[in-house]
Amino acid sequence: MASNNSGSNRTLVPEARQGLNRLKTEVASEVGLSDYENVDKGNLSSRQNGSVGGNMVKHMVESYEQGLK
């Protein structure tokens, strides 16, 4: 059974892209990846790239939880 992934990486709120890119850069520097915006992501390990994405989600969840209080 083939899956249809077309459009799965589209931005639902285009205005959020700048904020997400800023968060990605901040998180990358926290995990020791300086100049992340200009690095060829293909030259980074899966662990490094996954660490950035995982920590981004962690920050977003913490931010959301703070908003609930």
BELFENRA-V127462 format. One record per backbone hydrogen bond with DSSP energy under -0.5 kcal/mol. CO is the residue of the C=O (numbers start at 1). NH is the residue of the N-H. E is the energy in kcal/mol with one decimal. If there is no record, write none. Layout:
CO;NH;E
CO;NH;E
This chain:
3;5;-0.8
5;8;-2.2
7;10;-1.2
10;12;-0.6
12;14;-0.5
13;16;-2.5
14;17;-1.3
16;20;-2.5
17;21;-2.5
18;22;-2.1
19;23;-2.5
20;24;-2.6
21;25;-2.1
22;26;-2.3
23;27;-2.8
24;28;-2.4
25;29;-2.0
26;30;-1.8
27;31;-1.7
28;33;-3.3
29;32;-1.2
32;34;-0.9
33;36;-0.6
35;38;-1.1
36;39;-0.8
39;41;-0.9
40;43;-2.3
41;44;-1.2
45;49;-2.5
46;50;-2.9
47;51;-2.0
48;52;-1.7
49;53;-2.1
50;54;-3.0
51;55;-2.2
52;56;-1.9
53;57;-2.0
54;58;-2.1
55;59;-2.3
56;60;-2.4
57;61;-2.6
58;62;-2.4
59;63;-2.4
60;64;-2.2
61;65;-2.7
62;66;-2.1
63;67;-1.6
64;68;-1.0
65;68;-0.5
65;69;-0.7
66;69;-0.7
